[in-house]
Structures are given as structure tokens and as C-alpha cells.
Amino acid sequence: MHKGIFRVDDGGEFRQAGANDLIRLLPAPNSTALFIPKWLLEVLVFAIVHHHFIHLSGPTGTAKSSLVAALDREPENFRAVCSNLGLACRPIKLFAIEMVIFESPGELIVRRALGPNGTFDEKSILVQSIEEAAQVRDECYPLIHLREIGRVHSPAVQGGLLDLITPSDIDLPDQSRVETKGICFLADSNYQAEQDSRHTLVTLDDALARRFSVNLTLPYLNLEQEREVVRELSQGQVTEQQLQIVKLGQAIRNERIQGHLQSVAPPTISGYLSFVDMAQSLPGLTLKQVARCTLLGNAGNDDQKHVETLLNSVFGLAADERDDSEIGENLI
């Protein structure tokens, strides 16, 4: 392990890690490893085991959904943290619900369906998930994951969640009742993110906000942490010059906070690794050119001036790295 990074599946390393050190989670199938601050990982696992109502927030690209998936799809991650915290080791049973599919509060409970004899009301996927979660809570930790609560169609849909995210039993229109005891609800959002015009969020319902007993904000890693992660994932096969991509990523985030580069997607570790892989596989390209087609590939025309300034500040202005406009002028 590199400096400040410790394995989740090595008990000695995990216990040695400080609260703010990064824990490397085992990768879920078809995914890359995640690196999460130890204190945040411990609080999240503790809250799931004790079926709290959790709000997991943070900017786009901080791996909120990927973190939940890593605990579910690679069971050793969750088991290892439970073991180190002295908690009963049982697997997670995840029920992922996309909140954007609900257009009105009533659809949280029932939805119209088409049958042989016409349309009829059936229980929503959310209610069906809660009922199934209640049936398996003695053998696992059921987790209802409400994805992107900030992107619902109206504040009323958030208000409707109060009837479901509750320590009391849920009474359904068909007169049946579901006991929510032993079920953990986790909602994720971008509410704690920097201002970003690409995300239109409804105002977080005050009553719903008070319903969450655990509130976690997943932050971007700092410059040195991201450098260590890239070194770790590239198995040390990355040059100091290529590691400047992390400095570029941090600069892009700062520009976005100030309202610039809104056409550019927030940098991620996967983006850094794509840059490193391309830079090593295509040595004929300059690092600026590689950055333009990876982290900065979506930059619109209005952002090009900011892009050129950032590239020059990070990689320097070399005679053999003139931009296309300068080359075109020399050909006239």
C-alpha cells in the first residue's frame, strides 16, 4: 500500500489506519477499487447495521452510488468493516430505487398497470421492495437505496417519502400494513455539492431532512490523496509528469465552483486513469493533447479559453505544443 492507503480486507492494516486515512475497498465486479476515508466508511456501515435513516450527499463524481454498490456487490467489503467494528456479520440485501421515475406522491405507493381486463392499481416498486425487505431482515441487512432524491419532479414527491421513511408501520391503501423495523433507508443527493448549473434540484423538504438520523457528505479527495490513489491503481507505473493530471483535475473543479467550465464533466479517478493509459500507450501525443480528449473532451467553444489557460498552467507552454490556431496561422 502507498502512503495513507490501507486495505479493507487486512485487519491489521485497517486497525492501523487513522480516521482520515483512505481505505481501499475491494472492487465490485466490472468496477475499479474505491478509496474512502476510514471514519466515513465506519459511520456508514454502523448506520446500515443499526438501520438508521441515512442521507449520503456530495458532488457529482464522488462515488456515492459506487460506494453503496461496492458494499453490496463485493460482500467482503461490508463483512470486513463489520468484523473490525465488532458488529454481527451479515450480508446486505440492496433494493435500489431510482427516484426520478416518480412523478407524483401517489406513485410512491401505487402505480397504474395494464392487465388482461384493462388498467388497475398495483403496488409501486418502492412498496414492493419494502415488503420484500421486511421478509428478509432476519437473515441480512435490508437496505432501501433511494437514488438521487434531489432530481425528483416536484417537492411533493419528497414530501410523500415521509409516509414511507418512518419508524412506524406503513399503512397501505389495500388495508395491509408493513413493519419497517429493521430496514435501513439510504437516500443520496447532490445537496451538499458546489453550485453546479448542470444539476437542477428541488429544495430539500425540511421535514424529510429532519427524518434522516445520519447525514454524511462524501467529499472529493485532496490533491495528495488523489495522487496516491493514481499511483496505487497504476501500480506505480506513472511518471511525475503524468501525475500532473491530478493538478489539472483539481483546477477544473475550482473553475467549476466559480461558474466556469460548466460544459466539462467533473474529473474522476477513472478519468485520470484513462489519461495515464492513453499517455503511456500513445507516446507520440503531448500530455496537453491527451488531456483535451479525456478530462476536457466535452469542453464547449465558450470554455476553450479557460481550457487553454489551465493546460498551460499545469503542463507549461512548450514550443512544440502550439495550439491549432497558431499552427494554422503559420500555414497561411
N, C-alpha and C positions, 0 to 999 in steps of 0.2 A: 504493500500500500504506500502511496505517496503521502507527503506531509499533510496532516489534518484530515485524512480519509481513513475510515475504519470499516471492516466488513460486518454485515449484519449477522452472517452465519458463523462467525468466530466469537464465541462467548468472551474469551479473554480480550480480544480487540474491542468488542462492544463496550465492555465494562471500563476499559482504559480510556475510551473516548470522553472528551469533555462535552458539556451541554451544547456548545456551539459548533463542535466538530461535525463533519459530514459523515453520514453512514451510507455506505454503498449497498443498495438493495440488489438482490439477485434479479436479473432481467426476466420479465414475463415473456412467454412465447412470442417470437417475432417482434421483440422490442429490445431496446437498449437498457443498460443499467441506469438506475436513478440514484441521485445523491441528495439526501435530505438531512437537515440539521437534526442532531440526536434528540434535542429537547422536544422539537415539534413532532417527530415520529413517535416518541414515547407518549406524549399527551394524546395524539390521535388514536393510537392503539388502546390506551387506557379508556378513552371515551367510548370507543366502539364496544369494548368488552362490557362496560357498565351501561350500555345502551343510552347514552346521552343524546340530546338533540344538538347536532354539530353544524356550524356554518364554516365552511372552508373557502376562504376568499383569496384573491391575489390577481396580479396582472396576467394577461394572456401569455402563455409560453412558460409558466412556472410549474407546469406538470401536475395540476390539480387532479384532473381525471386520470392521468397516468399513474399517479401515486395510489389512488384507490384501486386501480386495476392491478398494480404490482402486488398489493397486499392480498388481492383475491386470486389472481391467476397464477401466482407463484407462492403457494401456501407456506413455504419455508420462511418467507419474509415475515409474515404475521406470526407464525409459530415461534420464530427466534426472538422477536421482541417480547412476546408474551412470556416466554421462558425466562428472559433476563429481568423482567419485571415481577416475576413470581405469580403470574396470572394463569388461570386454567387454560390449557392449550386446546382450543377447538378451532376448526376452520371457519372462515367467513362464508356466508351464503349471500351473494350480492344480487340485488334487484335494481338495475339501472333504468331510470325513468327520464326521458327527455321532456323537459317542461314546456318546450316550445310547441308541443303537439296539442296543448290545452288552450282553447280559445275563450272559454268561459268557466266560471267557478263550478257550474253544474257538471261539466265534463270531467272534473276530477273524480266524481262519484260514478256517473253513468254516461254511456255514450249510445248513440243510435247505431244499430246494426241492421243488416239486411238478411232476412231469413226466407225460407220457402213460402211463408204466408205473408210476406211484407216486412216492414221495418218493426223493430222492437228495441226496448232499452236493455242493455247488458252492462254488467259492472265494468268500470274502467280498468285499464291495465294497472293503474296505481292501486285501486282497491283489491284487485286480484292478487297483486304482489304482496300487499299487507296480509291478506288472508293466508297465502302460502307461507309467508314469513312466520306467522303465528303458529303454524303447524310444525315448523322445524326448529323452533327456538331452543328446544331441549337438547338438540344434538349439534348445534352450530351457533354462530353469532350472526343472526339475520341483519342485513344492512340495506336499508332503502336509500338509494343514491338518487337524489333529485338534482339533475344536471342543469346548470345554467338557469337558476331561478330569476336572474336579472333580465332574461330575454323573453319572458312571458309576454303575452299580447296586451295585458292590462294589469293594473294593480289589484283588480278584483280577484284575479286568479291567485295571486299571492295571499290575499285575504282568505280565500277558500281553503288554503292549506292549514289554517288554524283548526279546522274541524278534523284534520287527519293527523297532523303532528301534535299529538296531545297525549298526556299521561293517562287520560281517561279512556274508557272503551268508546269505540266508534259505532254509532247507530246508523244503519244504512236504510235507504228508502224501502227496501223489501222487508223491513222489520227485523232483519238479522243484526247481530252485534259481533264486533271483532275486538278482542282484547289486545291492546298494543304493548302491554307489559313485556319486557324482554326484547323489544325491537329497537334498533338504533336507526335514526333518521339522519342522513347527512346531505346537506344542500351545498352546492358550490356556486360561486358567482365571481364577478369582477368588481364588486363594490369597493374593495379596498385598493383597486388599481389606480395608476396615474390617470389623469384625464385623457381620454382617447376618443376622438370623434368617430372612430370606426365602430364603437360599441354604443348603441342606444339602449339605455337601461331605464326601466320604470323605477320610480322611487321605492326603496325598500320599505315595505309595510312595517310601521312601528311595532304593532302587536306581534307580528311574526318575528321581528328582530329580537324582541324580549323573550320569545319562546325558546331560542337557542341557548342552551346552558354552557356550551363550549364554542368559543369563537377563535379560529386560527387564521392567520394570514400567511400564505406561502410566498416568500419574497424571491426576487431574483438573487442569485449568488453574487458575491462581490468579485472584483477583478481577480484577486489572487485565488479565490476558490474556483472560479471558472477555469483559470489556467491549470490548476492542479487536476481538475476533472478531465480536461482535454488531454493532458499528459497521461493520465491513468487509462483513459479509453483508447488512446493511440499506442498504449504500451511503450511509451517513451520515444516512439518513432516520429517525433515532431520537432522541428527546429525552432529556435527562439524567434526567428523572423516570421515563421508561420504562426506562432502563438500571438503575434500582433493582432490576429483576427479577433481575439477576445477584447482587446482595447477598442477595436472598431465597433464591436457589438455593444460595449458599454456606452460608447459615444452616440450610437444610433438611439439607444434608449433615452439618453439625456436630451437629444434633439426632439424626440417624440414628446417628451414631457413639456417642452417649450412650444409645441404645436407645429414643429417641422417634420418632414419625412413621414407624413401620415399615409403615404402610398406604400411605405416599406413595412413588411411584416416584422413584428418584434423578434429579435435574434433568439435562437435557442441553441442548446448544446448540439443537437442534431445538425443544425446549420453550420456550426463551427467544424464539426467532423466532416461534413460534405466539402467544405472549403479545404481542409487539410488533405483529404483524399484526392481531390482534383489537383491541388498544387503539387502533390507528390507524383501523381500519375501523368500529368501533363506539364513537364518542366519547361516547355517552350513558352508557356504563358507567364506573364508577370503576375505578382500577387494582386495587383490592382484589378487586372482583368478577371482573375478568379473570383475576387470579392464582388465584382459587378454582376457576375452570373450566378452567385449563390446568395449571400445575405442581401445584396442590393438589387437583385434581379427584377423586383417589381416596382422599382422607383419610377415615378411618373415624370413627365417633362418639367413640371414646376419644381420638382425636388432635385433636378440634376445639378444645380449649382451647389446645393448643400452636399450632395454626394461627392463631387469633385474636391470640395474643401476638406471633407472628412478623410478621403483617401490620401490626400497629400499630407494631412497632419499625422496620419498613422503610419503610412508606408514611405513618406518622403516624396519629393519631386525630383525624379531622375531624368536625365536627358533621353534615355531610351524608353521612357514611359509617357511620352506626349499623348494627349488625348486625340480623338479622331478629328476634331475640328482643326487643330493645329496642323496635323498631317495633311488634311485637305487643302489648307491654305498654301502649303509649300508646293502642292502639285499644280496649282493654278498658274 
